[in-house]
Amino acid sequence: MTGKRILYVSSDLFPFSSENLISLSVLRATKFIQSIGNDVRIFMPRFGVINERRHQLHEVIRLSGINLVINDIDQPLLIKVASIPDARLQVYFIDNEEYFKRKAIDEDENGIFFHDNDERALFFTKGVLETVKKLNWKPDIIHIYGWISSFIPLYIKNFYKNDPVYQNVKIVVSIYNNPFKGSLDKNIIKKIKFDGIKSKKLKLLENPNYFNLIKLCMYFSDAIIKGDLSFPKEIEDYIKINKLLVLKYYPVEKIETVYQQFYKETVLEQIN
């Protein structure tokens, strides 16, 4: 598989994040898929714990400056970039003073899940998708990781369904059995509907916990990759009931060629 445009959207990426299953998987996958002749772009949040000086982040003025409306409030979008050491891979960081300046990922010093994590996820979603449009770069595959990326399939299949940049794009989501503590804001459905999205599947978010968010994400994706060996019965049952296409779990050390084959033979060829 060569000559394809593949967009990776992730909550984590080593070395900008700590070493974990997601950050190492994204690093391995992106470096390998790029090395065999594909055009790879990576997006992640510019969490306040990322050291901009150490990682040499700098703002891209031509991509920054637009406002995104989140819950009827304008929020300015900043785009920063950096490169992965020892790889010709550029990483785009979604930034905003209100949502990403705090020196934390998704909970405060007392372990309390941030009350605005739903809006942070919506801002991240729209920030990624609007920036890709501004780049005038049409992806063949979008592969997402981490709960903060979970609204991307919903928005592509609804809010952006008539946008030429996202026509016929295939969406792959890697899911993990790593729930956050707590829930998203109970008004999340109202905030999504403000963008004109009226899907009946939003009913899942009446209880906006981690696994219901993952169900919503999986439903609007074209294929699922298991990033962990085991999941709760409710997730396994949801996959079976909705006849979702799933790649079984593989350890991080084996994902390069497995992902390449899955993209080529299943995601691009078999999914209509």
N, C-alpha and C positions, 0 to 999 in steps of 0.2 A: 504494500500500500504506500504510494508516494503521491505527491502533488495535491494533497488534501489540506483544507484549512480547518484546524481543530482549535476550538476555544476551550480552555480550562478555567473554571471559576471555582475558587476554593476559599474556605475559611482559614486554611493553614498551608504553609509552604516553607520547608526548610531551605535556607538558613534564616529566613525572616521570622519563622515561628519555631517553637521548641520541637524537638524530635518526637513525633508521634505517628500513629498509623496513617493519618491523612497527609501530614506534611511530607513524609518520606515517600508515600505512594505517588503523590503529585510530582515530586521531584524526579523520581525514577521514570514515570510515564512520560512526562514532558520531554525530558532529555533524550529518551530513546526514540519517541515518535518524531521528534525534530531531526534526529541523527539519520533517520532512514529516508529523509527527503520530503517531509511535510512542513507546512507553515503553521507554527504553533504560537498562540498568544495566551497569556495567563493574566487573570484578574483576581485580586484579593482585597479585603478591607485594609485600610491603613490604621490598624489598631494603635492606640497610644503607647503600647508597650514596644513597638518597633522603633529601634534607634535609627533615625533618619541619617545622622552623620556617619555612623558606622557602615550602614548599608548603601550610602550614597544615593538616597532618594532625592529627586528634584522634580519640581512642578512642571507640567507641560501646559504652558499658557494657552496654546491653540485649542486644547481639549477642555480646559477648565472654563469656569465663568457662567455656565448655564445654571438655571434654577430648576430644581425638581419639586413638584408639589406633593407633599406627604401630609395626608389628613388636612387638606385645605390650607397648608402653610408652605410658603416658598422656602426651600432650603438650598443654599449654594453648593454646587458640586466642584470639588477640586480633584484633579487627576495628577498623580505623581508616578514616576517610573524609576526602576532600578533594574540591574541585570543580575542574573544568577552567576555567581563566580564559576569560572571554567566552563561556561556554556554561553552560546550566543542566543540567549533567551531573555526577552524583555518582559518584565512584570509590571502591570499597571495596578496602581493602588487607588481605590476609591476612598476619598477623604471628605470630611465635613466637620466643622468646628463643634457643632451641637452633638453629633453622634459618635465621633471617633477620637476626640481629643483626650478623653479620660484614659488614665494609665491602667487599663484593664481590658479583658476580652468581653465577657458577657455577664459578670457578676461583680458586686462591690467587695470591699475588704472583709465584710461579714458573711460572704458567701451567698448574698441575696441577689437573685436574678434581676437584672436591670428592668425597670418598669417599661422602658421604651424600646426593648429589644425587637418588638414587632416593627416599629417604625425604622429602626436601624436596618432590619432585613429588607424592608420595602425600599428604603433609600439605596441600599446596596444593589438590589435587583434592578431598579430603574437606572441607577448610575452605570452599571455594567452595560445594559442593553442600549442605552442612549449613546454611550461612548463608542461602542462597536459600530453603531450607525455613523457616528461622526468620523470614524476611521475609514468609512466606506469599504469595509472588509466583511465579506459575506461568508460566514462559517459553514462548513459541511456538517460538522459535528460539534455539539456543545456538551462537554462533560463536566458535571458539577459535583462538588464535595462540600459537606458541612451544612448544618441546619440553616445558617444565615443565607445560603444560596437556594433554599428550598422553594422560594416563590418564583424562581426563574421559569420553570416549565409552565406554570399557571399563566404567567404574563405573556410568554411567547405564544401560547395556544389561544389566548383571549385578547389581551390588550394590543399585542403586536401581530395578530393573526393575518392582517392584510398588508403588513410591511414587507416589501421585496427582500430586504436583508435577511429576514427570517423565514422566507418561503422555503419549504422542503428541508429545513434543517432537522437533523436527528438529535434528540436529546437523550443523553445517558446520565444516570445518576448512580453514584457509589453510595450505598447506605451503610450505616454503622450502628451498632448496638451500644450507643454512648449517649443516653438521654441527658438533657439539661435538667437542672433542678427547678421545678416550678412550671409556670405556663406563660405563654404570651398574653398580652393585654386582651381582656374579654371583648373589647370593641374592634378587634382586628377585622372581622367580617365587614363591619361598617366602613372601615378605612380602605379596604380593598374595593368595595362597591363604589366608593367615591370615584374610583378610576373607571367606572362603567363596566366592571366585571360582574356578571350576574350568574355565574355557574352554580348549579345545584350542589356541586361537590364542596362548595364553601361550608356546607352544613357540618363537615368534618371539624371545622374550627369553632364550633359552638363550645367544645372543650379543647382549647388550643394548646395541648401538651405536645411533647416531642414526637410521640409516635403517630398522632393524628396529623401533625405537620408532614411527617415522612410519607404517610399514606397519600396525602394530597399531592405531594411532590412526585411520588411514584406513578400515580394515576395519569398525570399529564406528561410523563416521560415516555420515550419510546423503548428504552431498555434499562435494566437495573443490574448493577454489579454489587455483589455482596462483599463488603469490606471486612466483615467479621464472620466467624464460623457459625454462630448461633444467634437467633433472634426470637423475640416473644411470639407465642402462638398467634396473637392477633395480627402480627405482620405477615407471618407465613400464610395464614388464612386469607388475608387481604390479597396477597399475591396470587393465590390459587383461584379465588372467587373471580377476580378481574382478569385472569389468564394473562398476567404480565410476563414479559420476556425477561428471563434472569440468567446471568452468568454466575455460577457458583463461586464460593470463596477460594481465592488463591493467596498464599503468603506473599508479602511484599517482594521477596526475592525473585518471584517467578512471573510478575505481572507484565513485564515488557512485551514479550512475544505473544502472551495470552491476549493482552489488550489489542495488539495489532491485528491478530487473527479475528477477534470478536468484532472490532470496527469494520474490517474488510468483508468478512463472510456473513455477518449477521446484521449489524447496524446499517451498513450501506447497501447491502444486496437483498436481504430478505424482508426488510421492513418497508411496507408500501406507504 
